[in-house]
Structure formats: structure tokens, C-alpha cells
């Protein structure tokens, strides 16, 4: 019986490790209305960030992970804190002293006000113990800003007001 339980336990562990780690979030706007979704998938040391966000002005918009998983729309998402930056670097993918772990390339919003998000980051992780782990005690949020991130200026790339926010939550993989 002990051998059977051991094999069952081993099989369960192997099956679990074969699945990608995933996280998800629902964007809300500053009125508290749902405005899209985001999905994160950990694979081979990178996190793929996909989704769709609505109600934005056309053009490029800054998008970043923020330090706290709290999207208080009444406070214009200030509750999400600053950019996720556990290594204490300066802001910007093009900054010699950067980037923050939460820095991402801009997202493009079409004339229809919709951003199709398809980004990859090797600066964050969904795996506990790895650098850039996003599920710390107070969680993490992802925010889309009103303007384009210049990818250089500390602390936020001059990307403007916070327009949409999503709290990142662990998702179960099938």
C-alpha cells in the first residue's frame, strides 16, 4: 500500500510540474468599471503577458507592474504603489541604471480604444524564490497609464496618470 501511495504522490507531483504557472487579472477603470483582462504565463524563465484592455485613447501607453495588489479606483490607483522594483534600479528599459522589474514596453491602442497586449518579460516571475516574484505578501498590480513611457525618465517614464489597473492573482492551470 505504501508503494502505491508513493507512486500516486509522485505521479501527482510530475503532473503538476508539467503545467505552466499562470496568473490573471481584470482591468478596471477609474470609475471602477471592468475594462479588460490580462493573463500571465511563466515559461522557460520568461513571463508572457497577454490580454486586452478597453476604453483608452489611441496611441502608445506605458504599462507597468506596481508594488501592491490593490486597485482602488476612487484613489486613481495610487493604492497600487510605485513600480515593482525589488532590485532598486532606476526606471526604463533604455536607462543604463535600469530597468525596474515592473517595466514593460509600451502597448499600442488602436483607433477603437482597445489595446491588444502581447508582451514578454524576464524581469518578473510567477515562481516563488525567483527574482522578481510577484506574489509577495501584498501582491502586485499591473497598470496602464494615460501616456507613452519614454523608457528612460526615473521614476515612471513620464507616462502620465493611471488609467486602468488589474490585481494579479494566481490562476489554476488545467
VEXDREN-2710 file (C-alpha; in Angstrom, 1 decimal):
% VEXDREN-2710
k/r/px/py/pz
1/UNK/0.0/0.0/0.0
2/UNK/2.8/2.4/0.9
3/UNK/4.4/1.8/-2.6
4/UNK/1.1/2.6/-4.3
5/UNK/0.7/5.8/-2.3
6/UNK/4.2/6.8/-3.2
7/UNK/3.6/6.2/-6.9
8/UNK/0.3/8.2/-6.7
9/UNK/2.1/11.1/-5.0
10/UNK/4.9/11.0/-7.5
11/UNK/2.5/11.0/-10.4
12/UNK/0.6/13.9/-8.9
13/UNK/3.8/15.9/-8.5
14/UNK/5.0/15.2/-12.0
15/UNK/1.6/16.1/-13.5
16/UNK/1.6/19.4/-11.6
17/UNK/5.1/20.4/-12.6
18/UNK/4.2/19.8/-16.3
19/UNK/1.7/22.7/-16.3
20/UNK/2.8/26.2/-16.8
21/UNK/2.4/28.6/-13.9
22/UNK/-0.3/31.2/-14.7
23/UNK/-1.8/34.4/-13.2
24/UNK/-4.6/36.6/-14.3
25/UNK/-6.3/40.0/-13.6
26/UNK/-9.3/42.0/-14.6
27/UNK/-8.6/45.6/-15.6
28/UNK/-10.9/48.3/-14.1
29/UNK/-11.0/52.0/-15.0
30/UNK/-11.0/54.9/-12.6
31/UNK/-14.9/54.6/-12.4
32/UNK/-14.5/51.0/-11.1
33/UNK/-15.9/49.5/-14.3
34/UNK/-14.4/46.4/-15.9
35/UNK/-12.2/47.3/-18.9
36/UNK/-10.4/44.1/-20.0
37/UNK/-8.3/41.2/-18.8
38/UNK/-4.7/40.2/-18.6
39/UNK/-3.1/36.7/-18.4
40/UNK/0.4/35.9/-17.3
41/UNK/2.1/32.6/-18.2
42/UNK/5.6/31.5/-16.8
43/UNK/7.6/29.5/-19.3
44/UNK/11.3/29.0/-19.7
45/UNK/12.4/31.8/-17.4
46/UNK/10.1/34.4/-19.1
47/UNK/6.6/35.6/-18.4
48/UNK/4.2/36.0/-21.3
49/UNK/1.7/38.8/-20.7
50/UNK/-1.4/38.7/-22.9
51/UNK/-4.8/40.3/-22.8
52/UNK/-7.0/43.1/-23.9
53/UNK/-7.8/46.5/-22.4
54/UNK/-10.5/48.9/-23.5
55/UNK/-11.5/52.5/-23.1
56/UNK/-8.1/54.0/-23.8
57/UNK/-7.1/56.8/-26.1
58/UNK/-5.4/55.7/-29.4
59/UNK/-1.6/55.6/-29.4
60/UNK/1.2/54.2/-27.2
61/UNK/0.6/53.8/-23.4
62/UNK/3.0/52.9/-20.6
63/UNK/2.3/49.7/-18.8
64/UNK/4.0/48.6/-15.6
65/UNK/3.7/46.2/-12.7
66/UNK/3.2/48.1/-9.5
67/UNK/4.3/47.1/-5.9
68/UNK/0.9/46.4/-4.3
69/UNK/-2.1/44.3/-5.5
70/UNK/-4.7/47.0/-4.7
71/UNK/-6.7/48.8/-7.4
72/UNK/-8.7/51.5/-5.5
73/UNK/-10.4/53.4/-8.4
74/UNK/-11.6/56.2/-6.0
75/UNK/-7.9/57.0/-5.3
76/UNK/-6.9/56.8/-9.0
77/UNK/-5.0/53.6/-8.3
78/UNK/-2.4/55.3/-6.0
79/UNK/-3.1/52.3/-3.7
80/UNK/-1.0/50.1/-6.1
81/UNK/2.1/52.0/-5.1
82/UNK/5.1/52.7/-7.3
83/UNK/6.6/50.5/-10.0
84/UNK/7.6/47.0/-8.9
85/UNK/11.3/47.4/-8.2
86/UNK/12.7/44.8/-5.8
87/UNK/16.3/45.4/-7.0
88/UNK/16.1/49.1/-6.5
89/UNK/17.0/50.1/-10.1
90/UNK/16.1/53.2/-12.0
91/UNK/13.2/53.3/-14.4
92/UNK/13.3/52.4/-18.0
93/UNK/14.2/49.7/-20.4
94/UNK/16.6/52.2/-22.1
95/UNK/18.1/53.5/-18.9
96/UNK/21.7/52.4/-18.2
97/UNK/20.8/52.2/-14.5
98/UNK/17.5/50.4/-15.1
99/UNK/15.2/48.9/-15.5
100/UNK/12.6/48.3/-12.7
101/UNK/11.4/44.7/-12.7
102/UNK/8.0/46.1/-13.5
103/UNK/9.0/48.0/-16.6
104/UNK/7.5/46.8/-19.9
105/UNK/7.4/48.0/-23.5
106/UNK/4.6/50.4/-24.3
107/UNK/1.3/48.9/-25.6
108/UNK/-0.4/50.3/-28.7
109/UNK/-4.0/51.3/-28.5
110/UNK/-6.0/51.2/-31.8
111/UNK/-8.5/53.8/-33.0
112/UNK/-11.2/51.6/-31.4
113/UNK/-9.7/52.3/-27.9
114/UNK/-8.5/48.7/-27.5
115/UNK/-5.0/47.6/-26.6
116/UNK/-4.1/44.0/-27.5
117/UNK/-1.4/43.1/-25.0
118/UNK/1.3/40.7/-26.1
119/UNK/4.5/41.2/-24.1
120/UNK/7.2/39.1/-22.6
121/UNK/9.3/39.9/-19.5
122/UNK/12.3/38.1/-18.0
123/UNK/12.3/40.6/-15.1
124/UNK/9.3/39.2/-13.2
125/UNK/8.5/35.7/-12.1
126/UNK/5.5/33.6/-11.0
127/UNK/7.8/31.2/-9.3
128/UNK/8.4/31.7/-5.6
129/UNK/12.1/32.1/-4.7
130/UNK/13.0/33.6/-8.1
131/UNK/14.0/37.3/-8.5
132/UNK/11.0/39.4/-9.4
133/UNK/8.4/37.1/-7.7
134/UNK/5.1/39.0/-8.0
135/UNK/3.1/37.1/-5.3
136/UNK/4.7/38.7/-2.2
137/UNK/2.6/39.5/1.0
138/UNK/0.8/42.5/-0.5
139/UNK/0.6/41.2/-4.1
140/UNK/1.2/43.1/-7.4
141/UNK/-0.9/45.1/-9.8
142/UNK/-0.5/45.9/-13.5
143/UNK/-1.4/49.5/-14.6
144/UNK/-1.8/51.1/-18.0
145/UNK/-1.0/54.8/-18.0
146/UNK/-2.5/57.6/-19.9
147/UNK/0.6/58.4/-22.0
148/UNK/3.6/56.8/-23.6
149/UNK/6.5/55.7/-21.4
150/UNK/9.8/57.3/-22.6
151/UNK/11.7/54.3/-21.2
152/UNK/14.3/56.5/-19.6
153/UNK/13.0/59.0/-17.1
154/UNK/13.0/58.0/-13.4
155/UNK/10.8/57.1/-11.7
156/UNK/7.9/56.4/-14.1
157/UNK/8.9/57.3/-17.7
158/UNK/6.6/60.4/-17.8
159/UNK/3.8/58.0/-18.7
160/UNK/1.1/60.1/-17.1
161/UNK/-2.0/59.3/-15.0
162/UNK/-3.0/55.7/-14.1
163/UNK/-6.0/54.8/-16.4
164/UNK/-6.5/51.1/-15.9
165/UNK/-5.5/48.7/-13.1
166/UNK/-5.6/44.9/-12.6
167/UNK/-4.7/43.0/-9.4
168/UNK/-2.6/40.0/-10.4
169/UNK/-4.0/36.7/-8.9
170/UNK/-2.7/33.1/-9.2
171/UNK/-4.7/31.1/-11.7
172/UNK/-5.0/27.3/-11.7
173/UNK/-3.7/25.6/-14.8
174/UNK/-5.7/22.6/-16.2
END
